[in-house]
Amino acid sequence: MRVFVLLLLLLTPWVLADVYKTVDKDGRVIYTDKPKSDNAQKVELREINTVPGAQPLPQSTPVESFQSQPAAISYQIEIISPRNELVIPVGQRDLAIAIKVAPDLEPGHLLVYFMDGELLEETSMTNIIIKDAPRGSHSLVVEAIDANGQSLGTSAPVSVSLMRPIVKKTAPPKPTPK
């Protein structure tokens, strides 16, 4: 900080250069640090306002302030549906995710649902439905966060496989030799 103030004091004479006002042939007003023409007028600038800085806070924090802060909440989150390594059949289009969280969510805290590391939804609900979930194997994880986005607990990952029909196009008929 001291180096910054010293550098500022050394550079001040160069910063306080003269300012000139010129009006061009189209009537536009131009301000520069060097006169552009003989009709340039030197502008008298007002003195710069300064305000003294605030006093710095003490470096140490009293022990009482640590005790008055509320303890960070840690949530236990479990994905109860779907079960781990479940294979969802072809006919089931949607994927329902249900969780159990303890203790109950505090106001301002959210549950963040992820599939394969990508955000699905942020909500305070303990169950969601993914419409037309894509086929293949997926990893599901749910995390609780506070208003600042800090993690307050994460579920164990659950692996689920979704079966989907594969529609094969019929091959065009091949010409037969005559």
Number of C-alpha atoms within 10 A of each C-alpha: 6 7 8 9 10 10 11 12 10 11 11 10 9 8 9 10 11 14 16 19 19 19 15 13 7 6 8 8 10 12 16 15 12 13 16 16 12 7 12 18 15 16 12 9 9 6 6 5 5 6 5 5 6 6 6 6 7 7 6 6 9 9 8 8 8 10 9 8 8 7 8 8 13 14 20 17 22 19 21 13 15 18 13 16 13 14 15 18 12 12 9 12 16 14 18 12 19 17 17 16 17 10 11 10 18 10 9 10 20 22 25 20 22 18 16 13 11 11 12 16 17 16 14 15 13 17 16 15 13 13 10 10 16 15 16 12 14 18 17 21 22 27 21 25 21 17 10 8 11 11 18 18 17 19 19 16 17 20 18 20 17 19 18 16 9 8 6 6 6 6 6 6 6 6 6 5 4 3
